Amino acid sequence: MCPIAQDAQLPQDDETRRLLAAFEACRAEELAAADQLLKPRHSMLYPAYTRLADALGAIRRKCNDIRLAIRAHRKEMRDEGK
């Protein structure tokens, strides 16, 4: 489940807003890199293409780490409210 879809369910503190902003920036970076891979320039050489694919993998891992941090923070907030 996308962490941004749960925004209306929980009150937001500074940490939540910071994590969501980081996730949105990371996601935009991921979409841009994926678009470059889907529509490569005709002059792009294979080594450049593989570097871009590796960079996309690193960006996706970073986005997943942020997504997990959001989930953990929200779980922590829910547990504190009990």
C-alpha positions as CSV (number, residue, x, y, z in Angstrom):
1,M,0.0,0.0,0.0
2,C,1.3,3.4,-0.9
3,P,2.2,5.4,2.3
4,I,0.8,8.6,0.9
5,A,-2.7,7.1,0.6
6,Q,-2.9,6.9,4.4
7,D,-2.4,10.6,5.0
8,A,-6.0,11.4,5.9
9,Q,-6.1,8.6,8.5
10,L,-3.4,9.8,10.9
11,P,-2.5,13.2,12.3
12,Q,0.8,14.4,10.8
13,D,3.8,15.5,12.9
14,D,7.0,17.0,11.7
15,E,8.7,13.6,11.2
16,T,5.8,12.3,9.1
17,R,5.8,15.4,6.9
18,R,9.6,15.2,6.5
19,L,9.4,11.5,5.5
20,L,6.5,12.1,3.0
21,A,8.5,15.0,1.4
22,A,11.5,12.8,1.1
23,F,9.4,10.0,-0.4
24,E,7.8,12.3,-2.9
25,A,11.2,13.7,-4.0
26,C,12.6,10.1,-4.3
27,R,9.5,9.0,-6.3
28,A,9.9,11.8,-8.7
29,E,13.5,11.0,-9.2
30,E,12.6,7.3,-9.7
31,L,10.0,8.2,-12.3
32,A,12.4,10.4,-14.2
33,A,15.1,7.7,-14.3
34,A,12.5,5.1,-15.4
35,D,11.3,7.4,-18.2
36,Q,14.9,7.8,-19.4
37,L,15.3,4.0,-19.5
38,L,12.0,3.5,-21.3
39,K,12.8,6.2,-23.9
40,P,16.5,6.2,-24.3
41,R,18.3,8.6,-26.7
42,H,19.4,7.0,-29.9
43,S,22.9,8.0,-29.2
44,M,23.0,6.4,-25.7
45,L,25.7,3.7,-25.5
46,Y,25.2,0.5,-23.7
47,P,27.6,1.4,-20.8
48,A,25.5,4.6,-20.2
49,Y,22.3,2.6,-20.3
50,T,23.6,0.1,-17.8
51,R,24.8,2.9,-15.4
52,L,21.3,4.4,-15.7
53,A,19.7,1.0,-14.9
54,D,22.0,0.6,-11.9
55,A,21.1,4.1,-10.7
56,L,17.4,3.3,-11.0
57,G,17.9,0.3,-8.9
58,A,19.6,2.4,-6.2
59,I,16.9,5.0,-6.3
60,R,14.2,2.3,-5.9
61,R,16.0,0.8,-2.9
62,K,16.2,4.3,-1.4
63,C,12.4,4.9,-2.0
64,N,11.6,1.5,-0.5
65,D,13.7,2.4,2.6
66,I,11.8,5.6,3.0
67,R,8.5,3.8,2.5
68,L,9.5,1.4,5.3
69,A,10.5,4.2,7.6
70,I,7.1,5.9,7.0
71,R,5.3,2.6,7.8
72,A,7.4,2.1,11.0
73,H,6.8,5.7,12.1
74,R,3.1,5.4,11.6
75,K,3.0,2.1,13.5
76,E,4.9,3.8,16.3
77,M,2.4,6.7,16.3
78,R,-0.6,4.2,16.4
79,D,1.0,2.3,19.3
80,E,1.6,5.4,21.3
81,G,-2.1,6.3,20.9
82,K,-3.3,3.1,22.4
